Amino acid sequence: MFKSSPPAELIRVSSFIGSNHLLVQGPGGNTSYKYESNMWIKASGKWLCRAHQEEIFVNLDLNILRKKINNNVENPLDQKIVLNSKLRPSIETTMHALMPHRVVLHSHPVDLLAWLVRKDSEKRLLHLLVGIKWTWVPYTRPGLDLAKAIKQRIDKKEVDVIIL
């Protein structure tokens, strides 16, 4: 089992990203860190920029969570996956669990959002993101539905960036 507190590096990068209003607005965005069967993720309603000031991360049993996702359990984020915390995991936890990367950073960059409201945004991004392993996921309701849409994309190819 992982130690009882999140890694210092996760706290540092979360605070850094969360303090930049061009990347994250209010409590938006998430960060996560996976180690063995554990995943630390920002808790619901918490602000990344406060990572140094308060407890914002919840530790989850990653193996149980992934099994629930794969078995299409209606509510994979019940308290049975939470290890030693009263905090609730973010609604985007399932998305983080499916990503193969040890560290996942999820932000809402203002510049990218400006591109995404364009009708031709996916086509234009093809030219801007040349050389980057990325995929496009059309709007999908956050939570398990979004995780399933992402899984369909990342199962087809190696992806480092997901544009939602």
BALUM-60500 format. One line per field, with one value per residue: x, y, z negated of N, C-alpha, C in turn; residue number from 0; residue in one letter. Coordinates in steps of 0.2 Angstrom, whole numbers. Layout:
N
npx <- X/...
npy <- Y/...
npz <- Z/...
capx <- X/...
capy <- Y/...
capz <- Z/...
cpx <- X/...
cpy <- Y/...
cpz <- Z/...
i <- NUM/...
aa <- a/...
//
This chain:
164
npx <- 4/2/10/3/1/0/12/25/29/17/9/16/16/2/-2/5/0/-14/-13/-12/-22/-24/-24/-32/-48/-55/-62/-59/-52/-40/-28/-18/-10/-2/2/8/-5/-13/-21/-19/-29/-36/-49/-66/-73/-62/-48/-35/-25/-24/-16/-5/-10/-20/-29/-31/-32/-37/-35/-36/-41/-34/-35/-47/-56/-54/-58/-72/-75/-73/-82/-94/-100/-113/-110/-95/-88/-90/-88/-81/-69/-61/-47/-44/-49/-61/-64/-72/-70/-66/-77/-71/-63/-64/-59/-46/-41/-42/-32/-16/-5/7/6/-7/-13/-26/-33/-40/-37/-38/-34/-35/-49/-55/-52/-59/-72/-75/-82/-74/-64/-58/-53/-44/-35/-28/-18/-11/-7/3/14/11/5/-11/-29/-46/-61/-78/-90/-96/-105/-99/-90/-93/-98/-90/-78/-79/-81/-68/-60/-63/-56/-43/-40/-38/-26/-10/-10/-6/-12/-28/-41/-55
npy <- -6/11/26/37/50/61/61/73/79/79/87/99/101/102/113/123/122/125/138/146/155/155/142/135/137/142/129/120/107/94/83/68/54/39/24/8/-1/10/26/43/57/73/79/80/96/103/114/116/125/126/116/116/121/114/98/91/79/63/46/31/14/8/-4/-10/0/1/-12/-11/-1/-8/-18/-11/-5/4/15/18/25/24/24/13/12/21/25/28/41/55/62/65/57/66/69/66/55/42/44/47/35/27/31/27/33/37/49/61/76/87/100/117/126/142/148/136/133/143/140/128/132/135/130/123/117/105/101/112/110/98/103/111/103/94/80/77/65/64/65/67/70/71/82/75/69/72/61/43/41/49/44/31/35/40/29/21/29/29/15/12/19/25/38/54/66/72/80/88
npz <- 0/3/-4/-17/-13/1/15/14/26/33/26/28/42/44/37/44/57/54/49/60/69/82/85/76/69/55/45/55/66/64/55/55/48/50/42/41/34/31/32/32/32/36/25/26/28/23/24/35/33/20/15/7/-5/-10/-13/2/9/13/9/19/22/35/43/39/43/58/61/58/67/79/78/80/69/61/52/50/41/28/10/7/14/9/-1/-17/-19/-20/-10/6/22/37/51/62/60/65/79/77/71/81/90/96/91/77/71/73/80/79/86/90/101/106/118/127/125/131/145/146/146/159/175/184/176/173/185/187/176/180/188/179/169/174/173/160/149/149/146/151/142/144/136/121/107/91/81/79/92/100/97/104/117/119/117/128/137/133/133/146/151/146/134/128/126/123/131/126
capx <- 0/6/10/-3/0/1/19/26/29/10/6/19/13/-5/-2/8/-5/-20/-12/-12/-29/-25/-24/-37/-52/-59/-60/-59/-46/-38/-22/-18/-4/-4/8/5/-13/-15/-21/-20/-33/-39/-55/-72/-74/-56/-45/-28/-20/-23/-13/0/-13/-25/-29/-36/-31/-40/-31/-41/-39/-35/-37/-55/-59/-53/-62/-78/-76/-73/-88/-99/-104/-116/-107/-89/-84/-93/-83/-77/-63/-57/-43/-42/-51/-68/-65/-75/-66/-68/-81/-67/-58/-64/-55/-39/-40/-41/-26/-10/1/7/4/-12/-14/-32/-34/-45/-33/-42/-33/-38/-56/-56/-51/-64/-79/-75/-85/-69/-59/-54/-49/-38/-30/-24/-12/-7/-4/7/19/9/0/-17/-35/-52/-67/-83/-93/-99/-107/-93/-91/-92/-100/-84/-73/-80/-79/-61/-57/-64/-51/-36/-39/-36/-20/-6/-12/-3/-16/-35/-44/-62
capy <- 0/18/30/40/56/61/63/80/82/80/93/105/103/104/120/127/123/128/145/149/156/153/135/132/142/140/122/115/103/88/80/62/51/32/20/1/-1/16/32/49/62/79/77/84/103/106/119/114/130/126/109/116/124/110/92/91/73/57/40/26/8/8/-10/-11/5/-1/-18/-8/2/-13/-22/-6/-4/11/20/15/30/23/25/7/12/27/23/32/48/56/66/61/58/70/65/64/50/36/46/47/28/23/33/22/37/37/56/64/83/89/108/120/131/147/148/130/133/148/136/123/134/135/124/119/117/98/101/116/107/94/106/114/98/89/77/76/60/67/62/72/67/76/83/69/70/70/55/37/41/52/39/26/38/41/22/20/32/27/8/12/22/28/45/58/72/71/86/86
capz <- 0/4/-10/-18/-10/9/16/14/33/35/23/31/49/44/35/49/62/51/48/66/71/89/86/72/67/49/43/61/67/59/56/52/48/49/40/39/34/28/36/28/36/32/22/28/25/20/29/36/31/12/13/1/-11/-13/-10/8/13/10/11/21/24/42/45/38/48/64/62/58/74/85/77/81/63/62/48/48/37/21/4/6/17/5/-6/-22/-18/-20/-4/12/28/43/56/68/58/70/84/74/70/88/94/94/88/70/69/77/78/83/85/94/104/109/125/130/125/137/151/146/148/167/178/187/171/174/191/186/172/184/190/174/165/178/169/153/149/146/149/150/139/144/129/118/100/87/77/82/100/103/97/109/123/119/117/135/141/131/134/153/152/140/133/122/125/125/131/124
cpx <- 4/6/4/-4/2/9/19/26/22/7/9/16/6/-6/0/3/-11/-19/-12/-19/-30/-26/-30/-41/-56/-57/-60/-52/-44/-31/-22/-11/-5/3/5/-2/-16/-16/-23/-24/-36/-47/-60/-73/-68/-53/-38/-23/-20/-20/-8/-4/-18/-25/-34/-36/-34/-36/-36/-37/-40/-37/-45/-58/-59/-58/-70/-80/-77/-79/-95/-103/-106/-113/-100/-85/-87/-87/-79/-70/-58/-53/-41/-43/-59/-70/-68/-71/-69/-72/-77/-62/-58/-59/-48/-37/-38/-35/-20/-5/1/5/-1/-13/-20/-33/-39/-42/-38/-41/-36/-46/-58/-56/-57/-71/-80/-78/-80/-63/-55/-50/-43/-33/-26/-18/-8/-4/0/13/18/4/-6/-23/-41/-58/-72/-86/-97/-100/-101/-95/-89/-94/-93/-79/-73/-79/-71/-57/-58/-58/-44/-34/-36/-29/-17/-8/-9/-8/-23/-38/-52/-66
cpy <- 6/21/34/47/56/63/71/83/83/86/99/106/105/111/125/128/126/135/149/149/155/146/132/138/139/133/117/112/98/86/73/59/43/28/13/1/5/22/38/54/67/77/82/91/106/110/117/119/130/119/110/118/119/103/92/84/67/51/34/20/7/2/-11/-6/3/-7/-16/-5/-3/-17/-17/-5/3/16/17/19/29/23/18/7/17/24/28/40/49/61/62/62/62/66/63/58/44/38/45/40/25/25/29/26/37/44/59/71/85/96/110/126/136/148/142/131/138/145/131/125/135/129/120/118/110/99/106/114/102/97/109/109/92/87/76/70/62/64/67/68/72/76/77/71/68/64/48/37/44/47/33/29/39/34/20/23/29/19/7/14/24/36/48/64/71/78/85/92
cpz <- 0/-3/-11/-16/-2/9/16/21/35/32/26/38/49/42/40/55/60/50/54/69/79/91/82/69/61/47/49/62/62/60/53/53/46/47/37/40/31/33/32/33/32/31/25/24/23/26/29/33/23/10/7/-5/-14/-10/-4/11/9/13/13/22/31/45/45/43/55/66/62/65/79/84/78/75/63/58/46/43/30/16/4/9/14/0/-11/-21/-18/-14/2/18/33/47/61/66/63/76/82/73/76/92/91/90/80/68/75/75/82/81/90/97/108/116/129/130/130/144/151/147/156/170/182/182/172/180/190/181/175/186/185/169/168/173/162/153/145/149/147/147/139/137/127/110/96/83/81/90/103/103/102/116/124/120/124/139/139/132/142/155/146/140/127/121/127/125/131/126
i <- 0/1/2/3/4/5/6/7/8/9/10/11/12/13/14/15/16/17/18/19/20/21/22/23/24/25/26/27/28/29/30/31/32/33/34/35/36/37/38/39/40/41/42/43/44/45/46/47/48/49/50/51/52/53/54/55/56/57/58/59/60/61/62/63/64/65/66/67/68/69/70/71/72/73/74/75/76/77/78/79/80/81/82/83/84/85/86/87/88/89/90/91/92/93/94/95/96/97/98/99/100/101/102/103/104/105/106/107/108/109/110/111/112/113/114/115/116/117/118/119/120/121/122/123/124/125/126/127/128/129/130/131/132/133/134/135/136/137/138/139/140/141/142/143/144/145/146/147/148/149/150/151/152/153/154/155/156/157/158/159/160/161/162/163
aa <- m/f/k/s/s/p/p/a/e/l/i/r/v/s/s/f/i/g/s/n/h/l/l/v/q/g/p/g/g/n/t/s/y/k/y/e/s/n/m/w/i/k/a/s/g/k/w/l/c/r/a/h/q/e/e/i/f/v/n/l/d/l/n/i/l/r/k/k/i/n/n/n/v/e/n/p/l/d/q/k/i/v/l/n/s/k/l/r/p/s/i/e/t/t/m/h/a/l/m/p/h/r/v/v/l/h/s/h/p/v/d/l/l/a/w/l/v/r/k/d/s/e/k/r/l/l/h/l/l/v/g/i/k/w/t/w/v/p/y/t/r/p/g/l/d/l/a/k/a/i/k/q/r/i/d/k/k/e/v/d/v/i/i/l
//
